[in-house]
């Protein structure tokens, strides 16, 4: 072949390599960053590189608060990244040497076994020392070494947006022939792209954590009931990346040893629903302090909210417990009925009249009073506990009413058992539950 023909072949190969790199770069833009969390981004990066011919990929991310990096994703032959040895001297092929790497010839033959001369194919460039901390290393690099008894070519690239902090690193390993310069550049590009999305994921996670702490602060610290009541409550946001919503529970201490139990659900999600929820909660505390019966508390709240006009409607359930008399008075504004778990652990839905949601201005709330004992545990909840998409609400409530808990279960055990058996951690809406039981009086000595 003539020199000119050889040049044409070389140019054609280079052109094909450039086109392949451009196509892969375009693919990376659509394949990396579709997930909103750190682990998802790392898995997308690893899967992308493995799909583009890398034998093994490991993605390490350093925690924001410092400490050792975490390996969040691996793709391909995990043994190749788990058993990497120190770098190989490109002149001798010996393992673990500290010699400064020399210019590597352009041969595509990997290093030989120790003791044999071994040209290392790094395309006319120097190898770099493998970083001691791959998640914190500053720059990209490549080197030959051994893994699981095989010679391998390793490319290391930090996960960082341009000008941004280092978030971690990716290790790409190939056992046959090593990486070309275009392939190394693709690894570095994919790592930079993943670094951008990791930064977005961390900022989103921080925002959601702040919002979730706000929600938990609003619902997780109800007022203190009288000591004659045992209570337990939980709030579970919907999904793994939930923002604040409108579910809440509350207890209000009243005169003569009585307590008011409250659970409510403002329609909608997000900060607007949380703001309205807090407004309902504050107004309810003020109205309840006047010691009105539960149905009149709801009537007053409904008229106040209806006059405002800027608040979202809300459902609400009130139960006033009078331990001295052994009674509970219920009133509902469009809310699902509570459940009473009796001494033997069986459940009973309380059949009570239901008025319209708060904020409609229609009123029409009615009370219901029934006896309760220290063996009964009342459970109030929002609809996220029982509702399932496409299922009639009576079927959903029937599932709750069919539960049989251990005999004598108190509020804490009732909450734990109900949330677990109804799989509340995978609910399709926020879940707020409040359980209460009259504390049994100590027998006089």
Secondary structure as GFF3:
##gff-version 3
##sequence-region A 1 445
A	DSSP	alpha_helix	3	31	.	.	.	ID=ss1
A	DSSP	alpha_helix	38	51	.	.	.	ID=ss2
A	DSSP	beta_strand	56	61	.	.	.	ID=ss3
A	DSSP	beta_strand	70	76	.	.	.	ID=ss4
A	DSSP	alpha_helix	78	82	.	.	.	ID=ss5
A	DSSP	beta_strand	141	147	.	.	.	ID=ss6
A	DSSP	beta_strand	150	159	.	.	.	ID=ss7
A	DSSP	beta_strand	168	174	.	.	.	ID=ss8
A	DSSP	alpha_helix	181	219	.	.	.	ID=ss9
A	DSSP	beta_strand	229	236	.	.	.	ID=ss10
A	DSSP	beta_strand	245	253	.	.	.	ID=ss11
A	DSSP	three_ten_helix	255	257	.	.	.	ID=ss12
A	DSSP	beta_strand	258	269	.	.	.	ID=ss13
A	DSSP	alpha_helix	270	288	.	.	.	ID=ss14
A	DSSP	alpha_helix	294	308	.	.	.	ID=ss15
A	DSSP	beta_strand	314	322	.	.	.	ID=ss16
A	DSSP	beta_strand	327	333	.	.	.	ID=ss17
A	DSSP	beta_strand	339	341	.	.	.	ID=ss18
A	DSSP	beta_strand	347	349	.	.	.	ID=ss19
A	DSSP	beta_strand	354	355	.	.	.	ID=ss20
A	DSSP	beta_strand	368	371	.	.	.	ID=ss21
A	DSSP	beta_strand	377	381	.	.	.	ID=ss22
A	DSSP	three_ten_helix	383	385	.	.	.	ID=ss23
A	DSSP	alpha_helix	393	401	.	.	.	ID=ss24
A	DSSP	alpha_helix	411	421	.	.	.	ID=ss25
A	DSSP	three_ten_helix	424	426	.	.	.	ID=ss26
A	DSSP	beta_strand	431	438	.	.	.	ID=ss27
###
